[in-house]
Amino acid sequence: MNENLSAFGEFRSQLKEKQQQGNGDEIFNGFIEYKFKRKVISERLNVKLRLTTMEYGQISISDGDFLYADLVHMELNPNFQTYTYNNGTIEITGNSGKLGSYMVLITEE
């Protein structure tokens, strides 16, 4: 298992209030902190952990009032970003033309 999927698995295993969907994916209420272009934006949003074979490790964050797909990346993928787990938080880092270098911190609400 690669390091990104290991971090994803550790984060998932410590969640206390996740709900399983019909396809096996899990949803929980998360606190999201997004850091990019010298900005920090946080919001409480629904987070979906993708657990099906082809999508395993992907994280989808619901659009909110301050964080939404036109502004930042709300679909996170271990093939394109780096995942790190630390003390109840999954930290996702990446670099894109849209945002430059960015960091997303997700914790259970």
C-alpha positions in Angstrom: 0.0 0.0 0.0 1.4 3.4 -0.9 1.9 6.2 1.7 -1.1 8.2 0.5 -3.5 5.2 0.9 -2.0 4.4 4.2 -2.7 7.9 5.5 -6.2 7.7 4.1 -6.8 4.4 5.9 -5.4 5.7 9.2 -7.7 8.8 9.0 -10.7 6.7 8.1 -10.2 4.3 10.9 -10.2 7.0 13.6 -13.5 8.6 12.5 -16.3 8.2 15.0 -19.4 9.5 13.3 -19.2 8.3 9.7 -22.2 7.1 7.8 -22.0 4.4 5.2 -23.8 4.9 1.8 -25.3 2.1 -0.3 -22.2 1.8 -2.5 -19.9 1.5 0.5 -18.6 5.1 0.5 -18.6 6.9 3.9 -19.7 10.4 4.7 -18.9 12.5 7.8 -19.2 16.1 8.9 -15.7 17.7 8.5 -13.9 20.9 9.4 -12.0 21.9 6.3 -9.1 24.4 6.3 -7.8 25.4 2.9 -4.5 27.3 2.5 -3.5 28.7 -0.9 -2.2 32.0 -2.4 -1.5 33.4 1.1 -5.2 32.8 2.1 -6.7 30.6 4.7 -10.4 29.7 4.4 -12.2 27.3 6.7 -15.7 25.8 6.7 -17.7 22.9 8.1 -18.8 20.7 5.2 -19.8 17.1 4.4 -16.9 15.0 3.3 -17.2 11.7 1.3 -14.5 9.1 1.5 -14.6 7.0 -1.7 -14.1 3.3 -0.9 -15.0 1.5 -4.1 -12.1 -0.3 -5.9 -11.5 2.2 -8.7 -12.0 5.3 -6.6 -10.5 4.1 -3.3 -8.7 6.9 -1.5 -10.4 9.8 -3.2 -12.0 12.4 -1.1 -15.0 14.6 -2.2 -15.9 17.8 -0.2 -19.3 19.3 -0.6 -19.5 22.8 -1.9 -20.1 25.4 0.8 -20.5 29.2 1.1 -16.8 29.9 1.3 -15.2 26.8 -0.2 -16.6 25.6 -3.6 -15.4 24.0 -6.8 -15.0 27.2 -8.8 -12.5 28.5 -6.1 -10.6 25.4 -5.0 -10.2 21.7 -5.6 -13.1 19.9 -3.9 -12.2 16.5 -5.4 -9.0 15.1 -4.0 -7.1 12.2 -5.4 -4.1 10.3 -3.9 -2.8 9.9 -7.5 -2.4 13.7 -7.8 -1.9 15.0 -4.3 0.1 13.9 -1.2 -1.8 12.7 1.8 -0.4 12.7 5.3 -2.1 11.6 8.5 -1.3 13.3 11.8 -3.2 13.1 15.1 -6.8 13.1 13.8 -6.2 15.2 10.7 -5.5 14.3 7.1 -3.3 16.8 5.4 -3.4 17.0 1.6 -0.9 19.0 -0.4 -0.7 19.7 -4.0 0.3 22.1 -6.7 -1.9 23.2 -9.6 -2.3 25.9 -12.2 -5.5 27.0 -10.5 -4.1 27.4 -7.0 -0.3 27.1 -7.1 0.9 25.3 -4.0 -2.0 24.5 -1.6 -2.8 22.5 1.5 -6.1 21.1 2.8 -6.5 20.0 6.4 -9.6 17.8 7.2 -10.7 16.8 10.6 -13.9 15.3 11.9 -16.4 17.9 13.2 
